[in-house]
Amino acid sequence: MLLRVEALSKVFKRYIPSSVEISGCIDVSFDVEEGEFLGILGPSGSGKSTILKCIYRTYLPTSGNILYNSKLYGIVNIAKAPEQVILRLRLSEISYVSQFLKVIPRVSTLNLVANALLSRRKVPEVEAIKKAKDILERLGVPSKLFDAFPSTFSGGEQQKVNIAMAVVWKPRLLLLDEPTASLDMHSANQVLDLLKELKQQGTTMIGVFHDIELMKLIADRTYKVNGGYRDGFHN
């Protein structure tokens, strides 16, 4: 077992104009084995992205446990671990592909991807640059964009940069939040091929996809949430 989620709930509190509690996810429980791809299913607003953000600890869970079998620390409860432990795990084992690009302005695409590798793995800079080029090419990013700033790119090209930065260092656990939502079918298949290769190399993945049929091409199992509540596993 690489990851175990136990009775995970996240409640958001809004105080303006009045105090209201909004359920992000409620009583979610599942296990993920090492090397497995678990797809999370559910209608819009059911809490799929909230689950991923709790695992990455972008959100602090309201209740429940997220037990991660780390190489660095052994079993870590991500729901309760200190911030320095979470930051170390993000730099060494856990990666996340969001729906939005958030990068340092005025840094080239190639340098962003290379730096994502250099900051996490001890490799020569020349090797990091080569791996960054390779992965960008595999994702169909034109070489003329390598020296450009991603803030000027289309939504699809920005998402490819997001993916490249998240996978170039071959994380142990990869969280995917709508990685192909802004991509055409050809680009989406390029991403899928890359994820399949990463999975064969041992990376464990948990993903939310807008295209369910595409997700089923790589997912070993799916877990359905409905209206914030768990529904269960599907093979």
C-alpha positions as CSV (number, residue, x, y, z in Angstrom):
1,M,0.0,0.0,0.0
2,L,1.4,3.4,-1.0
3,L,-1.5,5.6,0.0
4,R,-4.5,5.1,2.3
5,V,-7.3,7.7,2.6
6,E,-9.5,7.2,5.7
7,A,-12.8,9.0,6.2
8,L,-11.5,12.1,4.6
9,S,-13.7,15.2,4.8
10,K,-13.1,18.8,3.9
11,V,-15.6,21.5,4.8
12,F,-15.2,25.1,3.6
13,K,-16.5,27.9,5.8
14,R,-17.8,31.1,4.2
15,Y,-18.5,34.1,6.5
16,I,-19.7,36.8,4.1
17,P,-22.5,37.7,3.8
18,S,-23.4,35.1,6.4
19,S,-21.8,32.0,8.0
20,V,-22.2,29.0,5.7
21,E,-20.5,25.6,5.6
22,I,-19.9,24.0,2.2
23,S,-18.9,20.4,1.9
24,G,-15.9,19.8,-0.4
25,C,-15.8,16.0,0.2
26,I,-17.3,13.8,2.9
27,D,-16.2,10.4,4.3
28,V,-13.9,9.5,1.4
29,S,-11.9,6.3,1.9
30,F,-9.7,4.3,-0.5
31,D,-6.3,2.6,-0.8
32,V,-3.8,2.9,-3.7
33,E,-1.2,0.3,-4.4
34,E,2.3,1.2,-5.6
35,G,2.4,1.5,-9.4
36,E,-1.4,1.7,-9.7
37,F,-3.5,4.3,-11.4
38,L,-6.7,5.2,-9.6
39,G,-9.2,7.4,-11.4
40,I,-11.7,9.5,-9.5
41,L,-15.1,9.8,-11.0
42,G,-18.1,12.1,-10.2
43,P,-20.2,15.0,-11.4
44,S,-19.0,18.6,-11.3
45,G,-18.8,19.8,-7.8
46,S,-18.7,16.4,-6.2
47,G,-15.3,17.0,-4.6
48,K,-12.9,15.2,-7.0
49,S,-10.4,18.1,-7.1
50,T,-10.8,18.7,-3.4
51,I,-9.6,15.1,-2.7
52,L,-6.5,15.6,-4.8
53,K,-5.8,19.0,-3.1
54,C,-6.1,17.4,0.3
55,I,-3.6,14.7,-0.6
56,Y,-1.2,17.3,-1.9
57,R,-2.1,19.4,1.2
58,T,-3.0,22.4,-0.8
59,Y,-6.1,22.1,1.4
60,L,-5.9,21.1,5.1
61,P,-8.5,18.3,5.6
62,T,-11.2,19.0,8.2
63,S,-11.1,15.4,9.4
64,G,-9.8,12.0,8.4
65,N,-6.4,10.6,7.6
66,I,-4.2,10.4,4.6
67,L,-1.5,7.8,5.2
68,Y,1.4,7.9,2.7
69,N,4.2,5.3,2.8
70,S,7.2,7.6,2.2
71,K,10.7,6.6,1.4
72,L,12.0,9.5,3.5
73,Y,9.9,9.2,6.6
74,G,8.0,5.9,6.5
75,I,4.3,6.3,7.1
76,V,3.3,10.0,7.1
77,N,-0.2,11.3,7.9
78,I,-0.4,14.0,5.3
79,A,-3.5,15.3,7.0
80,K,-1.6,16.2,10.1
81,A,2.1,16.4,9.2
82,P,4.2,19.5,9.7
83,E,4.5,21.9,6.8
84,Q,8.3,21.2,6.5
85,V,7.5,17.5,6.0
86,I,4.9,18.3,3.3
87,L,7.4,20.6,1.5
88,R,10.1,17.9,1.6
89,L,7.7,15.3,0.1
90,R,6.7,17.7,-2.7
91,L,10.4,18.1,-3.5
92,S,11.2,14.5,-3.5
93,E,8.2,12.2,-4.0
94,I,4.8,13.8,-4.7
95,S,4.0,15.9,-7.8
96,Y,0.8,17.6,-8.9
97,V,-0.7,18.7,-12.2
98,S,-3.2,21.5,-11.7
99,Q,-5.6,23.0,-14.2
100,F,-3.8,26.3,-14.1
101,L,-0.2,27.3,-14.8
102,K,1.5,29.1,-11.9
103,V,5.2,29.8,-12.6
104,I,7.8,32.5,-12.0
105,P,7.3,35.3,-14.6
106,R,9.9,35.9,-17.3
107,V,11.5,32.5,-17.1
108,S,11.6,30.5,-20.3
109,T,9.7,27.3,-20.8
110,L,12.9,25.2,-21.2
111,N,14.4,26.6,-18.0
112,L,11.2,26.1,-16.0
113,V,11.1,22.4,-16.9
114,A,14.8,21.9,-16.4
115,N,14.7,23.7,-13.0
116,A,11.8,21.4,-11.9
117,L,14.3,18.5,-12.4
118,L,17.4,20.3,-11.0
119,S,15.6,21.3,-7.8
120,R,14.6,17.7,-7.1
121,R,17.3,15.4,-8.5
122,K,21.0,15.5,-8.5
123,V,21.7,15.7,-12.2
124,P,24.1,17.8,-14.3
125,E,22.6,20.9,-15.8
126,V,23.3,19.6,-19.3
127,E,21.4,16.5,-18.6
128,A,18.5,18.4,-17.1
129,I,18.3,20.6,-20.2
130,K,18.3,17.6,-22.5
131,K,15.5,15.8,-20.5
132,A,13.5,19.0,-20.5
133,K,13.8,19.3,-24.3
134,D,12.9,15.6,-24.7
135,I,9.7,15.8,-22.6
136,L,8.5,19.0,-24.2
137,E,9.0,17.5,-27.6
138,R,7.1,14.4,-26.6
139,L,4.2,16.6,-25.5
140,G,4.2,18.4,-28.9
141,V,5.5,21.8,-27.7
142,P,7.2,23.4,-30.7
143,S,10.9,24.1,-30.2
144,K,10.4,27.8,-31.1
145,L,8.5,28.1,-27.8
146,F,11.3,26.7,-25.7
147,D,12.8,30.2,-25.0
148,A,9.5,31.9,-24.7
149,F,7.6,32.7,-21.5
150,P,4.6,30.4,-20.9
151,S,2.5,33.3,-19.7
152,T,2.1,34.2,-23.4
153,F,0.9,30.7,-24.4
154,S,-2.5,29.3,-25.2
155,G,-4.3,27.3,-22.5
156,G,-3.3,24.1,-24.2
157,E,0.4,24.9,-24.4
158,Q,0.4,26.1,-20.8
159,Q,-1.1,22.8,-19.7
160,K,1.7,20.9,-21.6
161,V,4.3,23.0,-19.6
162,N,2.4,22.1,-16.4
163,I,2.6,18.4,-17.2
164,A,6.3,18.6,-18.3
165,M,7.3,20.2,-15.0
166,A,5.3,17.7,-13.0
167,V,6.7,14.5,-14.6
168,V,10.2,15.4,-15.8
169,W,11.6,14.3,-12.4
170,K,9.7,11.0,-12.3
171,P,7.8,11.4,-9.0
172,R,6.8,8.5,-6.9
173,L,3.2,9.7,-6.6
174,L,1.6,11.9,-9.3
175,L,-1.7,13.7,-8.8
176,L,-3.5,14.8,-12.0
177,D,-6.3,17.3,-11.9
178,E,-7.9,17.4,-15.4
179,P,-4.5,17.1,-17.2
180,T,-6.1,16.9,-20.7
181,A,-9.0,19.3,-20.3
182,S,-7.7,22.0,-22.6
183,L,-6.0,19.7,-25.1
184,D,-7.1,18.4,-28.5
185,M,-7.4,14.6,-29.0
186,H,-3.9,14.2,-30.5
187,S,-2.3,16.1,-27.7
188,A,-4.4,14.2,-25.1
189,N,-3.1,10.9,-26.5
190,Q,0.5,12.2,-26.3
191,V,-0.1,12.9,-22.6
192,L,-1.7,9.5,-22.1
193,D,1.3,7.8,-23.8
194,L,3.7,9.6,-21.5
195,L,1.7,8.7,-18.4
196,K,1.6,5.1,-19.4
197,E,5.3,5.1,-19.7
198,L,5.7,6.8,-16.3
199,K,3.4,4.2,-14.8
200,Q,5.4,1.3,-16.2
201,Q,8.5,2.9,-14.6
202,G,6.7,2.7,-11.2
203,T,5.0,6.0,-10.7
204,T,1.7,5.7,-8.8
205,M,-1.1,8.0,-10.0
206,I,-4.4,9.4,-8.9
207,G,-6.3,11.3,-11.6
208,V,-9.4,13.3,-12.4
209,F,-10.2,13.5,-16.1
210,H,-12.9,15.3,-18.0
211,D,-12.8,12.6,-20.7
212,I,-13.9,9.4,-18.8
213,E,-13.2,7.1,-21.8
214,L,-9.6,8.5,-22.0
215,M,-9.1,7.9,-18.3
216,K,-10.3,4.3,-18.6
217,L,-7.5,3.6,-21.0
218,I,-4.9,4.0,-18.2
219,A,-6.8,3.6,-14.9
220,D,-6.6,0.3,-13.1
221,R,-9.6,1.1,-11.0
222,T,-12.0,4.0,-10.5
223,Y,-13.5,5.5,-7.4
224,K,-16.8,7.4,-7.6
225,V,-17.8,10.3,-5.5
226,N,-21.3,11.8,-5.7
227,G,-22.3,15.2,-4.2
228,G,-19.3,15.1,-1.9
229,Y,-20.1,11.6,-0.6
230,R,-18.2,8.5,-1.4
231,D,-19.9,5.9,-3.7
232,G,-17.2,3.2,-3.9
233,F,-14.9,1.4,-6.2
234,H,-15.5,0.3,-9.8
235,N,-13.2,-1.9,-11.9
